[in-house]
Amino acid sequence: METTAAILLRKRKFSDTSLIVSWCTESFGCVQTVAKGARRAKSPFAGKLDLFFEAEISIVHSRKSDLHTLTEVVVKNPFPGIRTNYLRTQTAAYFVELIEICTERDHREPELFGLLRRAFAYLDANHPTPRAAAHFETELARIAGVHDTKKLNADP
């Protein structure tokens, strides 16, 4: 069992009692976990698995697949300001979508986690702007290795 900081990206039904939860983690990159029993009324995960939550998670890595087992969640920052405004929520969802498109599962990229954490902290306190979204896109492209900062600085 290993523990890491993580941000919840997406969750979906796995069975009558369980969920598949996607995370962007500091130590393991983007991973998918199964939260067994998470849909039960008295689940230990109750109130801890909501979109955009930052948490300390414990997972057991699967040897057979890329679907790992979630064993514990301790919420560190729920970023409540993101849910106060539709545009903030949409922007956070857009950032999550970009990260899911640009990354491979189980590929460690701590800089990506830091970027998402900073973006959510910004959205938690501020209204989104086109400049903020462009900054996120540029930084994500740089981390992914598809953006040439020298060329950007040379253009008028």
MODELLER restraints for C-alpha pairs under 7 A, 6 or more apart:
rsr = mdl.restraints
at = mdl.atoms
rsr.add(forms.Gaussian(group=physical.xy_distance, feature=features.Distance(at['CA:1:A'], at['CA:58:A']), mean=6.41, stdev=0.5))
rsr.add(forms.Gaussian(group=physical.xy_distance, feature=features.Distance(at['CA:1:A'], at['CA:59:A']), mean=5.50, stdev=0.5))
rsr.add(forms.Gaussian(group=physical.xy_distance, feature=features.Distance(at['CA:1:A'], at['CA:60:A']), mean=4.57, stdev=0.5))
rsr.add(forms.Gaussian(group=physical.xy_distance, feature=features.Distance(at['CA:2:A'], at['CA:58:A']), mean=5.40, stdev=0.5))
rsr.add(forms.Gaussian(group=physical.xy_distance, feature=features.Distance(at['CA:2:A'], at['CA:59:A']), mean=5.53, stdev=0.5))
rsr.add(forms.Gaussian(group=physical.xy_distance, feature=features.Distance(at['CA:2:A'], at['CA:60:A']), mean=6.51, stdev=0.5))
rsr.add(forms.Gaussian(group=physical.xy_distance, feature=features.Distance(at['CA:3:A'], at['CA:56:A']), mean=6.79, stdev=0.5))
rsr.add(forms.Gaussian(group=physical.xy_distance, feature=features.Distance(at['CA:3:A'], at['CA:57:A']), mean=5.48, stdev=0.5))
rsr.add(forms.Gaussian(group=physical.xy_distance, feature=features.Distance(at['CA:3:A'], at['CA:58:A']), mean=4.25, stdev=0.5))
rsr.add(forms.Gaussian(group=physical.xy_distance, feature=features.Distance(at['CA:3:A'], at['CA:59:A']), mean=6.48, stdev=0.5))
rsr.add(forms.Gaussian(group=physical.xy_distance, feature=features.Distance(at['CA:4:A'], at['CA:25:A']), mean=6.58, stdev=0.5))
rsr.add(forms.Gaussian(group=physical.xy_distance, feature=features.Distance(at['CA:4:A'], at['CA:26:A']), mean=6.32, stdev=0.5))
rsr.add(forms.Gaussian(group=physical.xy_distance, feature=features.Distance(at['CA:4:A'], at['CA:27:A']), mean=5.98, stdev=0.5))
rsr.add(forms.Gaussian(group=physical.xy_distance, feature=features.Distance(at['CA:4:A'], at['CA:56:A']), mean=5.60, stdev=0.5))
rsr.add(forms.Gaussian(group=physical.xy_distance, feature=features.Distance(at['CA:4:A'], at['CA:57:A']), mean=5.59, stdev=0.5))
rsr.add(forms.Gaussian(group=physical.xy_distance, feature=features.Distance(at['CA:4:A'], at['CA:58:A']), mean=6.64, stdev=0.5))
rsr.add(forms.Gaussian(group=physical.xy_distance, feature=features.Distance(at['CA:5:A'], at['CA:25:A']), mean=5.76, stdev=0.5))
rsr.add(forms.Gaussian(group=physical.xy_distance, feature=features.Distance(at['CA:5:A'], at['CA:26:A']), mean=5.57, stdev=0.5))
rsr.add(forms.Gaussian(group=physical.xy_distance, feature=features.Distance(at['CA:5:A'], at['CA:55:A']), mean=5.81, stdev=0.5))
rsr.add(forms.Gaussian(group=physical.xy_distance, feature=features.Distance(at['CA:5:A'], at['CA:56:A']), mean=4.49, stdev=0.5))
rsr.add(forms.Gaussian(group=physical.xy_distance, feature=features.Distance(at['CA:5:A'], at['CA:57:A']), mean=6.28, stdev=0.5))
rsr.add(forms.Gaussian(group=physical.xy_distance, feature=features.Distance(at['CA:6:A'], at['CA:23:A']), mean=6.03, stdev=0.5))
rsr.add(forms.Gaussian(group=physical.xy_distance, feature=features.Distance(at['CA:6:A'], at['CA:24:A']), mean=5.47, stdev=0.5))
rsr.add(forms.Gaussian(group=physical.xy_distance, feature=features.Distance(at['CA:6:A'], at['CA:25:A']), mean=4.09, stdev=0.5))
rsr.add(forms.Gaussian(group=physical.xy_distance, feature=features.Distance(at['CA:6:A'], at['CA:26:A']), mean=6.16, stdev=0.5))
rsr.add(forms.Gaussian(group=physical.xy_distance, feature=features.Distance(at['CA:6:A'], at['CA:54:A']), mean=5.68, stdev=0.5))
rsr.add(forms.Gaussian(group=physical.xy_distance, feature=features.Distance(at['CA:6:A'], at['CA:55:A']), mean=5.39, stdev=0.5))
rsr.add(forms.Gaussian(group=physical.xy_distance, feature=features.Distance(at['CA:6:A'], at['CA:56:A']), mean=6.09, stdev=0.5))
rsr.add(forms.Gaussian(group=physical.xy_distance, feature=features.Distance(at['CA:6:A'], at['CA:57:A']), mean=6.62, stdev=0.5))
rsr.add(forms.Gaussian(group=physical.xy_distance, feature=features.Distance(at['CA:7:A'], at['CA:23:A']), mean=5.50, stdev=0.5))
rsr.add(forms.Gaussian(group=physical.xy_distance, feature=features.Distance(at['CA:7:A'], at['CA:24:A']), mean=5.27, stdev=0.5))
rsr.add(forms.Gaussian(group=physical.xy_distance, feature=features.Distance(at['CA:7:A'], at['CA:25:A']), mean=6.43, stdev=0.5))
rsr.add(forms.Gaussian(group=physical.xy_distance, feature=features.Distance(at['CA:7:A'], at['CA:52:A']), mean=5.95, stdev=0.5))
rsr.add(forms.Gaussian(group=physical.xy_distance, feature=features.Distance(at['CA:7:A'], at['CA:53:A']), mean=5.60, stdev=0.5))
rsr.add(forms.Gaussian(group=physical.xy_distance, feature=features.Distance(at['CA:7:A'], at['CA:54:A']), mean=4.35, stdev=0.5))
rsr.add(forms.Gaussian(group=physical.xy_distance, feature=features.Distance(at['CA:7:A'], at['CA:55:A']), mean=6.25, stdev=0.5))
rsr.add(forms.Gaussian(group=physical.xy_distance, feature=features.Distance(at['CA:8:A'], at['CA:22:A']), mean=6.11, stdev=0.5))
rsr.add(forms.Gaussian(group=physical.xy_distance, feature=features.Distance(at['CA:8:A'], at['CA:23:A']), mean=4.63, stdev=0.5))
rsr.add(forms.Gaussian(group=physical.xy_distance, feature=features.Distance(at['CA:8:A'], at['CA:24:A']), mean=6.61, stdev=0.5))
rsr.add(forms.Gaussian(group=physical.xy_distance, feature=features.Distance(at['CA:8:A'], at['CA:51:A']), mean=5.57, stdev=0.5))
rsr.add(forms.Gaussian(group=physical.xy_distance, feature=features.Distance(at['CA:8:A'], at['CA:52:A']), mean=5.08, stdev=0.5))
rsr.add(forms.Gaussian(group=physical.xy_distance, feature=features.Distance(at['CA:8:A'], at['CA:53:A']), mean=5.48, stdev=0.5))
rsr.add(forms.Gaussian(group=physical.xy_distance, feature=features.Distance(at['CA:8:A'], at['CA:54:A']), mean=6.54, stdev=0.5))
rsr.add(forms.Gaussian(group=physical.xy_distance, feature=features.Distance(at['CA:9:A'], at['CA:22:A']), mean=5.38, stdev=0.5))
rsr.add(forms.Gaussian(group=physical.xy_distance, feature=features.Distance(at['CA:9:A'], at['CA:23:A']), mean=5.27, stdev=0.5))
rsr.add(forms.Gaussian(group=physical.xy_distance, feature=features.Distance(at['CA:9:A'], at['CA:24:A']), mean=6.72, stdev=0.5))
rsr.add(forms.Gaussian(group=physical.xy_distance, feature=features.Distance(at['CA:9:A'], at['CA:51:A']), mean=6.04, stdev=0.5))
rsr.add(forms.Gaussian(group=physical.xy_distance, feature=features.Distance(at['CA:9:A'], at['CA:52:A']), mean=5.97, stdev=0.5))
rsr.add(forms.Gaussian(group=physical.xy_distance, feature=features.Distance(at['CA:9:A'], at['CA:96:A']), mean=6.08, stdev=0.5))
rsr.add(forms.Gaussian(group=physical.xy_distance, feature=features.Distance(at['CA:10:A'], at['CA:21:A']), mean=5.84, stdev=0.5))
rsr.add(forms.Gaussian(group=physical.xy_distance, feature=features.Distance(at['CA:10:A'], at['CA:22:A']), mean=5.03, stdev=0.5))
rsr.add(forms.Gaussian(group=physical.xy_distance, feature=features.Distance(at['CA:10:A'], at['CA:51:A']), mean=6.31, stdev=0.5))
rsr.add(forms.Gaussian(group=physical.xy_distance, feature=features.Distance(at['CA:11:A'], at['CA:19:A']), mean=6.55, stdev=0.5))
rsr.add(forms.Gaussian(group=physical.xy_distance, feature=features.Distance(at['CA:11:A'], at['CA:20:A']), mean=5.57, stdev=0.5))
rsr.add(forms.Gaussian(group=physical.xy_distance, feature=features.Distance(at['CA:11:A'], at['CA:21:A']), mean=4.34, stdev=0.5))
rsr.add(forms.Gaussian(group=physical.xy_distance, feature=features.Distance(at['CA:11:A'], at['CA:22:A']), mean=6.13, stdev=0.5))
rsr.add(forms.Gaussian(group=physical.xy_distance, feature=features.Distance(at['CA:12:A'], at['CA:19:A']), mean=5.58, stdev=0.5))
rsr.add(forms.Gaussian(group=physical.xy_distance, feature=features.Distance(at['CA:12:A'], at['CA:20:A']), mean=5.34, stdev=0.5))
rsr.add(forms.Gaussian(group=physical.xy_distance, feature=features.Distance(at['CA:12:A'], at['CA:21:A']), mean=6.63, stdev=0.5))
rsr.add(forms.Gaussian(group=physical.xy_distance, feature=features.Distance(at['CA:13:A'], at['CA:19:A']), mean=4.66, stdev=0.5))
rsr.add(forms.Gaussian(group=physical.xy_distance, feature=features.Distance(at['CA:13:A'], at['CA:20:A']), mean=6.21, stdev=0.5))
rsr.add(forms.Gaussian(group=physical.xy_distance, feature=features.Distance(at['CA:14:A'], at['CA:20:A']), mean=5.64, stdev=0.5))
rsr.add(forms.Gaussian(group=physical.xy_distance, feature=features.Distance(at['CA:17:A'], at['CA:36:A']), mean=6.75, stdev=0.5))
rsr.add(forms.Gaussian(group=physical.xy_distance, feature=features.Distance(at['CA:17:A'], at['CA:37:A']), mean=4.76, stdev=0.5))
rsr.add(forms.Gaussian(group=physical.xy_distance, feature=features.Distance(at['CA:17:A'], at['CA:38:A']), mean=6.12, stdev=0.5))
rsr.add(forms.Gaussian(group=physical.xy_distance, feature=features.Distance(at['CA:17:A'], at['CA:39:A']), mean=4.66, stdev=0.5))
rsr.add(forms.Gaussian(group=physical.xy_distance, feature=features.Distance(at['CA:17:A'], at['CA:40:A']), mean=5.78, stdev=0.5))
rsr.add(forms.Gaussian(group=physical.xy_distance, feature=features.Distance(at['CA:18:A'], at['CA:34:A']), mean=6.86, stdev=0.5))
rsr.add(forms.Gaussian(group=physical.xy_distance, feature=features.Distance(at['CA:18:A'], at['CA:35:A']), mean=5.59, stdev=0.5))
rsr.add(forms.Gaussian(group=physical.xy_distance, feature=features.Distance(at['CA:18:A'], at['CA:36:A']), mean=4.59, stdev=0.5))
rsr.add(forms.Gaussian(group=physical.xy_distance, feature=features.Distance(at['CA:18:A'], at['CA:37:A']), mean=4.84, stdev=0.5))
rsr.add(forms.Gaussian(group=physical.xy_distance, feature=features.Distance(at['CA:18:A'], at['CA:38:A']), mean=5.16, stdev=0.5))
rsr.add(forms.Gaussian(group=physical.xy_distance, feature=features.Distance(at['CA:18:A'], at['CA:39:A']), mean=5.62, stdev=0.5))
rsr.add(forms.Gaussian(group=physical.xy_distance, feature=features.Distance(at['CA:19:A'], at['CA:34:A']), mean=5.71, stdev=0.5))
rsr.add(forms.Gaussian(group=physical.xy_distance, feature=features.Distance(at['CA:19:A'], at['CA:35:A']), mean=5.21, stdev=0.5))
rsr.add(forms.Gaussian(group=physical.xy_distance, feature=features.Distance(at['CA:19:A'], at['CA:36:A']), mean=6.72, stdev=0.5))
rsr.add(forms.Gaussian(group=physical.xy_distance, feature=features.Distance(at['CA:19:A'], at['CA:38:A']), mean=6.20, stdev=0.5))
rsr.add(forms.Gaussian(group=physical.xy_distance, feature=features.Distance(at['CA:20:A'], at['CA:32:A']), mean=6.70, stdev=0.5))
rsr.add(forms.Gaussian(group=physical.xy_distance, feature=features.Distance(at['CA:20:A'], at['CA:33:A']), mean=5.65, stdev=0.5))
rsr.add(forms.Gaussian(group=physical.xy_distance, feature=features.Distance(at['CA:20:A'], at['CA:34:A']), mean=4.54, stdev=0.5))
rsr.add(forms.Gaussian(group=physical.xy_distance, feature=features.Distance(at['CA:20:A'], at['CA:35:A']), mean=6.25, stdev=0.5))
rsr.add(forms.Gaussian(group=physical.xy_distance, feature=features.Distance(at['CA:21:A'], at['CA:32:A']), mean=5.65, stdev=0.5))
rsr.add(forms.Gaussian(group=physical.xy_distance, feature=features.Distance(at['CA:21:A'], at['CA:33:A']), mean=5.21, stdev=0.5))
rsr.add(forms.Gaussian(group=physical.xy_distance, feature=features.Distance(at['CA:21:A'], at['CA:34:A']), mean=6.14, stdev=0.5))
rsr.add(forms.Gaussian(group=physical.xy_distance, feature=features.Distance(at['CA:21:A'], at['CA:35:A']), mean=6.93, stdev=0.5))
rsr.add(forms.Gaussian(group=physical.xy_distance, feature=features.Distance(at['CA:22:A'], at['CA:31:A']), mean=5.81, stdev=0.5))
rsr.add(forms.Gaussian(group=physical.xy_distance, feature=features.Distance(at['CA:22:A'], at['CA:32:A']), mean=4.41, stdev=0.5))
rsr.add(forms.Gaussian(group=physical.xy_distance, feature=features.Distance(at['CA:22:A'], at['CA:33:A']), mean=6.35, stdev=0.5))
rsr.add(forms.Gaussian(group=physical.xy_distance, feature=features.Distance(at['CA:23:A'], at['CA:30:A']), mean=5.52, stdev=0.5))
rsr.add(forms.Gaussian(group=physical.xy_distance, feature=features.Distance(at['CA:23:A'], at['CA:31:A']), mean=5.38, stdev=0.5))
rsr.add(forms.Gaussian(group=physical.xy_distance, feature=features.Distance(at['CA:23:A'], at['CA:32:A']), mean=6.25, stdev=0.5))
rsr.add(forms.Gaussian(group=physical.xy_distance, feature=features.Distance(at['CA:24:A'], at['CA:30:A']), mean=4.31, stdev=0.5))
rsr.add(forms.Gaussian(group=physical.xy_distance, feature=features.Distance(at['CA:24:A'], at['CA:31:A']), mean=6.51, stdev=0.5))
rsr.add(forms.Gaussian(group=physical.xy_distance, feature=features.Distance(at['CA:24:A'], at['CA:113:A']), mean=6.16, stdev=0.5))
rsr.add(forms.Gaussian(group=physical.xy_distance, feature=features.Distance(at['CA:25:A'], at['CA:113:A']), mean=6.12, stdev=0.5))
rsr.add(forms.Gaussian(group=physical.xy_distance, feature=features.Distance(at['CA:26:A'], at['CA:110:A']), mean=4.84, stdev=0.5))
rsr.add(forms.Gaussian(group=physical.xy_distance, feature=features.Distance(at['CA:26:A'], at['CA:113:A']), mean=5.47, stdev=0.5))
rsr.add(forms.Gaussian(group=physical.xy_distance, feature=features.Distance(at['CA:27:A'], at['CA:108:A']), mean=6.14, stdev=0.5))
rsr.add(forms.Gaussian(group=physical.xy_distance, feature=features.Distance(at['CA:27:A'], at['CA:110:A']), mean=6.47, stdev=0.5))
rsr.add(forms.Gaussian(group=physical.xy_distance, feature=features.Distance(at['CA:28:A'], at['CA:106:A']), mean=5.66, stdev=0.5))
rsr.add(forms.Gaussian(group=physical.xy_distance, feature=features.Distance(at['CA:28:A'], at['CA:107:A']), mean=6.38, stdev=0.5))
rsr.add(forms.Gaussian(group=physical.xy_distance, feature=features.Distance(at['CA:28:A'], at['CA:108:A']), mean=4.66, stdev=0.5))
rsr.add(forms.Gaussian(group=physical.xy_distance, feature=features.Distance(at['CA:29:A'], at['CA:105:A']), mean=6.76, stdev=0.5))
rsr.add(forms.Gaussian(group=physical.xy_distance, feature=features.Distance(at['CA:29:A'], at['CA:106:A']), mean=5.24, stdev=0.5))
rsr.add(forms.Gaussian(group=physical.xy_distance, feature=features.Distance(at['CA:29:A'], at['CA:107:A']), mean=4.95, stdev=0.5))
rsr.add(forms.Gaussian(group=physical.xy_distance, feature=features.Distance(at['CA:29:A'], at['CA:108:A']), mean=4.02, stdev=0.5))
rsr.add(forms.Gaussian(group=physical.xy_distance, feature=features.Distance(at['CA:29:A'], at['CA:109:A']), mean=5.31, stdev=0.5))
rsr.add(forms.Gaussian(group=physical.xy_distance, feature=features.Distance(at['CA:29:A'], at['CA:110:A']), mean=6.95, stdev=0.5))
rsr.add(forms.Gaussian(group=physical.xy_distance, feature=features.Distance(at['CA:30:A'], at['CA:105:A']), mean=5.08, stdev=0.5))
rsr.add(forms.Gaussian(group=physical.xy_distance, feature=features.Distance(at['CA:30:A'], at['CA:106:A']), mean=5.57, stdev=0.5))
rsr.add(forms.Gaussian(group=physical.xy_distance, feature=features.Distance(at['CA:30:A'], at['CA:107:A']), mean=6.76, stdev=0.5))
rsr.add(forms.Gaussian(group=physical.xy_distance, feature=features.Distance(at['CA:31:A'], at['CA:105:A']), mean=5.56, stdev=0.5))
rsr.add(forms.Gaussian(group=physical.xy_distance, feature=features.Distance(at['CA:31:A'], at['CA:106:A']), mean=5.48, stdev=0.5))
rsr.add(forms.Gaussian(group=physical.xy_distance, feature=features.Distance(at['CA:32:A'], at['CA:66:A']), mean=6.88, stdev=0.5))
rsr.add(forms.Gaussian(group=physical.xy_distance, feature=features.Distance(at['CA:32:A'], at['CA:67:A']), mean=5.30, stdev=0.5))
rsr.add(forms.Gaussian(group=physical.xy_distance, feature=features.Distance(at['CA:32:A'], at['CA:68:A']), mean=6.26, stdev=0.5))
rsr.add(forms.Gaussian(group=physical.xy_distance, feature=features.Distance(at['CA:33:A'], at['CA:67:A']), mean=5.27, stdev=0.5))
rsr.add(forms.Gaussian(group=physical.xy_distance, feature=features.Distance(at['CA:33:A'], at['CA:68:A']), mean=4.49, stdev=0.5))
rsr.add(forms.Gaussian(group=physical.xy_distance, feature=features.Distance(at['CA:33:A'], at['CA:69:A']), mean=5.14, stdev=0.5))
rsr.add(forms.Gaussian(group=physical.xy_distance, feature=features.Distance(at['CA:33:A'], at['CA:70:A']), mean=5.50, stdev=0.5))
rsr.add(forms.Gaussian(group=physical.xy_distance, feature=features.Distance(at['CA:34:A'], at['CA:67:A']), mean=6.63, stdev=0.5))
rsr.add(forms.Gaussian(group=physical.xy_distance, feature=features.Distance(at['CA:34:A'], at['CA:68:A']), mean=6.18, stdev=0.5))
rsr.add(forms.Gaussian(group=physical.xy_distance, feature=features.Distance(at['CA:34:A'], at['CA:69:A']), mean=5.02, stdev=0.5))
rsr.add(forms.Gaussian(group=physical.xy_distance, feature=features.Distance(at['CA:34:A'], at['CA:70:A']), mean=5.76, stdev=0.5))
rsr.add(forms.Gaussian(group=physical.xy_distance, feature=features.Distance(at['CA:35:A'], at['CA:69:A']), mean=6.47, stdev=0.5))
rsr.add(forms.Gaussian(group=physical.xy_distance, feature=features.Distance(at['CA:35:A'], at['CA:70:A']), mean=5.17, stdev=0.5))
rsr.add(forms.Gaussian(group=physical.xy_distance, feature=features.Distance(at['CA:37:A'], at['CA:43:A']), mean=6.04, stdev=0.5))
rsr.add(forms.Gaussian(group=physical.xy_distance, feature=features.Distance(at['CA:38:A'], at['CA:45:A']), mean=5.58, stdev=0.5))
rsr.add(forms.Gaussian(group=physical.xy_distance, feature=features.Distance(at['CA:38:A'], at['CA:46:A']), mean=6.74, stdev=0.5))
rsr.add(forms.Gaussian(group=physical.xy_distance, feature=features.Distance(at['CA:45:A'], at['CA:73:A']), mean=6.83, stdev=0.5))
rsr.add(forms.Gaussian(group=physical.xy_distance, feature=features.Distance(at['CA:48:A'], at['CA:73:A']), mean=6.67, stdev=0.5))
rsr.add(forms.Gaussian(group=physical.xy_distance, feature=features.Distance(at['CA:48:A'], at['CA:75:A']), mean=6.24, stdev=0.5))
rsr.add(forms.Gaussian(group=physical.xy_distance, feature=features.Distance(at['CA:52:A'], at['CA:78:A']), mean=6.90, stdev=0.5))
rsr.add(forms.Gaussian(group=physical.xy_distance, feature=features.Distance(at['CA:53:A'], at['CA:75:A']), mean=6.88, stdev=0.5))
rsr.add(forms.Gaussian(group=physical.xy_distance, feature=features.Distance(at['CA:53:A'], at['CA:77:A']), mean=6.10, stdev=0.5))
rsr.add(forms.Gaussian(group=physical.xy_distance, feature=features.Distance(at['CA:53:A'], at['CA:78:A']), mean=4.37, stdev=0.5))
rsr.add(forms.Gaussian(group=physical.xy_distance, feature=features.Distance(at['CA:53:A'], at['CA:79:A']), mean=6.46, stdev=0.5))
rsr.add(forms.Gaussian(group=physical.xy_distance, feature=features.Distance(at['CA:54:A'], at['CA:75:A']), mean=6.11, stdev=0.5))
rsr.add(forms.Gaussian(group=physical.xy_distance, feature=features.Distance(at['CA:54:A'], at['CA:76:A']), mean=5.58, stdev=0.5))
rsr.add(forms.Gaussian(group=physical.xy_distance, feature=features.Distance(at['CA:54:A'], at['CA:77:A']), mean=4.99, stdev=0.5))
rsr.add(forms.Gaussian(group=physical.xy_distance, feature=features.Distance(at['CA:54:A'], at['CA:78:A']), mean=5.95, stdev=0.5))
rsr.add(forms.Gaussian(group=physical.xy_distance, feature=features.Distance(at['CA:55:A'], at['CA:73:A']), mean=6.32, stdev=0.5))
rsr.add(forms.Gaussian(group=physical.xy_distance, feature=features.Distance(at['CA:55:A'], at['CA:74:A']), mean=5.34, stdev=0.5))
rsr.add(forms.Gaussian(group=physical.xy_distance, feature=features.Distance(at['CA:55:A'], at['CA:75:A']), mean=4.17, stdev=0.5))
rsr.add(forms.Gaussian(group=physical.xy_distance, feature=features.Distance(at['CA:55:A'], at['CA:76:A']), mean=4.80, stdev=0.5))
rsr.add(forms.Gaussian(group=physical.xy_distance, feature=features.Distance(at['CA:55:A'], at['CA:77:A']), mean=6.70, stdev=0.5))
rsr.add(forms.Gaussian(group=physical.xy_distance, feature=features.Distance(at['CA:56:A'], at['CA:73:A']), mean=5.84, stdev=0.5))
rsr.add(forms.Gaussian(group=physical.xy_distance, feature=features.Distance(at['CA:56:A'], at['CA:74:A']), mean=5.10, stdev=0.5))
rsr.add(forms.Gaussian(group=physical.xy_distance, feature=features.Distance(at['CA:56:A'], at['CA:75:A']), mean=6.40, stdev=0.5))
rsr.add(forms.Gaussian(group=physical.xy_distance, feature=features.Distance(at['CA:56:A'], at['CA:76:A']), mean=6.73, stdev=0.5))
rsr.add(forms.Gaussian(group=physical.xy_distance, feature=features.Distance(at['CA:57:A'], at['CA:72:A']), mean=5.55, stdev=0.5))
rsr.add(forms.Gaussian(group=physical.xy_distance, feature=features.Distance(at['CA:57:A'], at['CA:73:A']), mean=4.60, stdev=0.5))
rsr.add(forms.Gaussian(group=physical.xy_distance, feature=features.Distance(at['CA:57:A'], at['CA:74:A']), mean=6.41, stdev=0.5))
rsr.add(forms.Gaussian(group=physical.xy_distance, feature=features.Distance(at['CA:58:A'], at['CA:70:A']), mean=6.16, stdev=0.5))
rsr.add(forms.Gaussian(group=physical.xy_distance, feature=features.Distance(at['CA:58:A'], at['CA:71:A']), mean=5.50, stdev=0.5))
rsr.add(forms.Gaussian(group=physical.xy_distance, feature=features.Distance(at['CA:58:A'], at['CA:72:A']), mean=5.01, stdev=0.5))
rsr.add(forms.Gaussian(group=physical.xy_distance, feature=features.Distance(at['CA:58:A'], at['CA:73:A']), mean=6.64, stdev=0.5))
rsr.add(forms.Gaussian(group=physical.xy_distance, feature=features.Distance(at['CA:59:A'], at['CA:68:A']), mean=6.65, stdev=0.5))
rsr.add(forms.Gaussian(group=physical.xy_distance, feature=features.Distance(at['CA:59:A'], at['CA:69:A']), mean=5.48, stdev=0.5))
rsr.add(forms.Gaussian(group=physical.xy_distance, feature=features.Distance(at['CA:59:A'], at['CA:70:A']), mean=4.56, stdev=0.5))
rsr.add(forms.Gaussian(group=physical.xy_distance, feature=features.Distance(at['CA:59:A'], at['CA:71:A']), mean=5.52, stdev=0.5))
rsr.add(forms.Gaussian(group=physical.xy_distance, feature=features.Distance(at['CA:60:A'], at['CA:68:A']), mean=5.95, stdev=0.5))
rsr.add(forms.Gaussian(group=physical.xy_distance, feature=features.Distance(at['CA:60:A'], at['CA:69:A']), mean=5.13, stdev=0.5))
rsr.add(forms.Gaussian(group=physical.xy_distance, feature=features.Distance(at['CA:60:A'], at['CA:70:A']), mean=6.58, stdev=0.5))
rsr.add(forms.Gaussian(group=physical.xy_distance, feature=features.Distance(at['CA:61:A'], at['CA:68:A']), mean=4.91, stdev=0.5))
rsr.add(forms.Gaussian(group=physical.xy_distance, feature=features.Distance(at['CA:61:A'], at['CA:69:A']), mean=6.58, stdev=0.5))
rsr.add(forms.Gaussian(group=physical.xy_distance, feature=features.Distance(at['CA:62:A'], at['CA:68:A']), mean=5.00, stdev=0.5))
rsr.add(forms.Gaussian(group=physical.xy_distance, feature=features.Distance(at['CA:79:A'], at['CA:120:A']), mean=6.98, stdev=0.5))
rsr.add(forms.Gaussian(group=physical.xy_distance, feature=features.Distance(at['CA:79:A'], at['CA:121:A']), mean=6.95, stdev=0.5))
rsr.add(forms.Gaussian(group=physical.xy_distance, feature=features.Distance(at['CA:79:A'], at['CA:124:A']), mean=5.46, stdev=0.5))
rsr.add(forms.Gaussian(group=physical.xy_distance, feature=features.Distance(at['CA:80:A'], at['CA:124:A']), mean=6.52, stdev=0.5))
rsr.add(forms.Gaussian(group=physical.xy_distance, feature=features.Distance(at['CA:81:A'], at['CA:124:A']), mean=4.16, stdev=0.5))
rsr.add(forms.Gaussian(group=physical.xy_distance, feature=features.Distance(at['CA:81:A'], at['CA:125:A']), mean=6.19, stdev=0.5))
rsr.add(forms.Gaussian(group=physical.xy_distance, feature=features.Distance(at['CA:82:A'], at['CA:88:A']), mean=5.23, stdev=0.5))
rsr.add(forms.Gaussian(group=physical.xy_distance, feature=features.Distance(at['CA:82:A'], at['CA:89:A']), mean=5.42, stdev=0.5))
rsr.add(forms.Gaussian(group=physical.xy_distance, feature=features.Distance(at['CA:82:A'], at['CA:123:A']), mean=5.82, stdev=0.5))
rsr.add(forms.Gaussian(group=physical.xy_distance, feature=features.Distance(at['CA:82:A'], at['CA:124:A']), mean=4.86, stdev=0.5))
rsr.add(forms.Gaussian(group=physical.xy_distance, feature=features.Distance(at['CA:83:A'], at['CA:89:A']), mean=5.78, stdev=0.5))
rsr.add(forms.Gaussian(group=physical.xy_distance, feature=features.Distance(at['CA:88:A'], at['CA:123:A']), mean=6.03, stdev=0.5))
rsr.add(forms.Gaussian(group=physical.xy_distance, feature=features.Distance(at['CA:88:A'], at['CA:127:A']), mean=6.38, stdev=0.5))
rsr.add(forms.Gaussian(group=physical.xy_distance, feature=features.Distance(at['CA:88:A'], at['CA:128:A']), mean=6.09, stdev=0.5))
rsr.add(forms.Gaussian(group=physical.xy_distance, feature=features.Distance(at['CA:91:A'], at['CA:128:A']), mean=6.96, stdev=0.5))
rsr.add(forms.Gaussian(group=physical.xy_distance, feature=features.Distance(at['CA:92:A'], at['CA:120:A']), mean=6.83, stdev=0.5))
rsr.add(forms.Gaussian(group=physical.xy_distance, feature=features.Distance(at['CA:112:A'], at['CA:143:A']), mean=6.91, stdev=0.5))
rsr.add(forms.Gaussian(group=physical.xy_distance, feature=features.Distance(at['CA:141:A'], at['CA:147:A']), mean=5.18, stdev=0.5))
